[in-house]
Amino acid sequence: RLRSLEPAQGIEVYGKAEWQNPGGSVKDRAALAMIESGERSGQLTRDRTIVDATSGNTGIAYAMIGAARGYRVVLCLPRSASEERKKILRAYGAELIFTDPAEGSDGAIRAVRALYAANPERYFYPDQYNNPENTRAHERTTAPEIWRQTEGQITHFVAGLGTSGTFVGTGRRLKQYNPAIQLVAVQPDSPFNGLEGLKHMATAIVPGIYDPALADINAEVRTEDAYRMVRWIARSEGILIGISGGAAL
């Protein structure tokens, strides 16, 4: 519970502590679902390399699961990704291909598509931006957890738009529980921003799993406001969060 953000008596604000997942983020859920789907379908075999575009956290999840299950992992990501993420990815044994920071996640997407197209038999390409297993993972796990943990009292759900998997999957399921729940989609206010992992949908390559009709409220956030919130939460709540979490709050 984030009491320092509560504007009035009777309004409670909660953050879901997804850093408690083994890979440290919400992306573990979708990555595991996509890899297990690939194994079941026979598309992912021991002789194939997992390859995808990432801004960092999904890549960490791929690399962690790949290390545990014996798969090689190659990731395309913007060179501007944090040094901490790069170190974690390398520690898990992932091979990194860096793309132009000015192109953001779209540059990484274009790079991985070219890599896969050149040798499709060599790779398993989960394609997190277009894989329905991404949203299904959150329909199956994230939303039921939120509903249970809030004892059905949730009135608003807020999440950033990157792949949009967390927002779409969780939002759809929460609406099934209670259609009155308000879904708030968060994105940067500009195509040129410092919000790692989030997309400015009007100018970006739009994920195939994104449902633009789902949000009740579309909120645009300035980079400096998101960073200000990260610092505020650290100093007022004693909790370290990432920039996408700062944007959502």
N, C-alpha and C positions, 0 to 999 in steps of 0.2 A: 504494500500500500504506500502510495506516494503522497503523504499528507501535506508536504510543502506546495503541492500543485492544486490542492483542493480549494476552489474559489468560494465555497459557502458551505454552511452546515447542511448536512444531508446529501452532499455530493461526494462520492468516494472515487478516487482515481487509483487504478492498479496497473502495474506493468508485469508482463509475463516473463519470468526469468529464464529465457531460452539459453542463456550462457551455461546452464547446468547440463545441457546435452553434451555427449562425449567430445564432439568437435567444437564446442563452444558457441554454437549459434542455432537458430531455427532451421537453418539449411540442412542440418543432418537428416531431418525428416524426409524431405523431398529427395535428397541424394540417395538415401537407402532405398526408398520406394522405386526410384528409376533403375537403380542397379539390380534390385531383386526382380523387377519386371523384365529386364534384359536377360537375366539368367533363366527365368521361367520360359521365355519365348525362344531361347537358344541364340539370340543375337549377341549375347555376351558370353564368350568362351575364353578359356585360358590363353589362347593364342592371340587374342585381340586386346588392344590398348584402349582404355577409357579416355576419351578426348572431349573437351567442351570449352565453352567460353565462360569466364567467371570474373566477378569483380573482387573475389577473395573468399568469402565464406562458403559458398557451394564448393569451390575448389578445395578448400580445407576438408570438407566432408568427403568429397570424392577421394582425396589423397589418403585420408584416414581409413576409409572403408577399403580402398584398393590395397593398402598395405596389409590390412588384416586378412584380406581374401586372396592375396597373391596376384593382383592385377597391376600392370604398369599404367601410369596415369600421366597424360600430357594435357597441359592447360594453357589456354590463350587468355591473357589478362592485360589490362592497361599498365604501362610502366609506372604509372602514378600510384598503383596499389601500395599500401603501407609496407614498410620494411618488415614489420612484425609478421604480417601475413606471408610475405615472401619467405621469411626464415622458417615459419611453420610448415609451409608447403614443401620446402626443400628437405626439412627434417623428416617428413613422411616419404621422401623419395620421389616426389613429383617432378617432371620436367616442365620448365616454364618457357613459354614463348610470349615475349612482350610486344604490345601494340602501342600505337601513338596515343598518348594521354588525351590529346585534343579530341579524339574520336570517341572517348569514353568506352562504355560497354559495347556500343555498336561496332567499333573497330575490332574488338575481340571476337564478336560474332562473325564478322566478315572473314577474319583470319581463320577461324575454326572451320567455317564452311568450305573455304578453299582447301584447307588441309585434308578434310574428310573427302571432298570430291576427287582429290588427286589419287586417293588410295582407299576406297571404302571397305575393301575386304580386310584391311589391316586394323580398322578401328571399330569400337562401339561408341556411337555418338548419342548420348542421352538427350541432348538438345533441351536443356532445362527451360528455355523460353517457349517451347512449343509442345512439351511432353505433358499429356493430361495426368500422368502419374504425379506430377508436381502438385497440382491442385487436390487430387484425390488424397494425397498424404495428409493434407490439412483437414479435409473433410472427415477423414477417419480418426485423426488423433488430436490436432490442435483445437478444433472447435468443441468436440465433446469434453476435452479437459477444461476449457474456459467455462463452458456451461456448468460443469460439475463444480469447479473451484469457486465460481461466483454464486453457486446455489440457484442458478437460473435468474439472478437479479441483474445481469448485465443489460445496460440500455444502449451503450455505444461501443463499437469496435473500431479501433484506429490502427492502420498499418500502411507502410510505405509501398510504393509501386516500383518494383524492379523487374523481376520476371512476372510479378503480380500473383504468383502462386499462393503465397500466404494470405493475401487479401481475398482473392477469389475463392479459394477452397474453404477458408475459415468463414468468410462472409456468407457464402451460400448455405453452409450447414447451420450457421447461427440463425439465418432467416427462416430455416425450416423449423427450428425450435420455437422462434418467436418472430413473426414478420414485422413487429414494431421496432426491433433493434435497428438502430441507425448505424450504417456502415460509412466510415470516413476514410477516403483514399488520399494518401499524401504523396505529393511529388514536388520536385524542385520548381521554382518560379521562372527558371530560365534554362535554355539548353546548355549554357556554359555555367557550370556550377561545381561546387566542391562536395556534393552529397554522394559519396561513393556508393554504388550499388542501386541508386534510385534513378528512374528515367523521367525525362520531361516528355510525356507521351505525344504531345503535338508535333514534336520534331524528331523523335527517336524511331528506331525500328520497333514497331509495336509487337509485343509477344502474341503468339497465336492463342495462348490460353487466357489472355486478358479479356474481360467482359466489361465494356465501358458503361453498360446499363446498370451494373450492380450497385454502384456507390450511391448513397443518399446525399453525401456531401463530398465534393472534391476540393481539397485544401492544397494550396501552393505555399511552399515554405522557402524562405531565403536561407542561403548557406550560413550566413553569420548568425541567424537566429537559432539554427540547429546546433551550431558549435556553442553558442551561449547557453543553450539548455543542457548540453553535455556537462559543461563546467558547473552549472547550477545544481544539477542532480548529484554530482560528485561531492560538492561542498555542503549541500543541505540535507542530503539523504545518505551520504557515505556509500554511494553505489556508482561503479564505473560502467558506463554504457557507450555504445558506438554512435557514430554520426547518424545512422538511419533511425536508431532509437531516439536520439535527440530531436530529429525531424518529426517523428510521430508525437512525441510529448509536446 
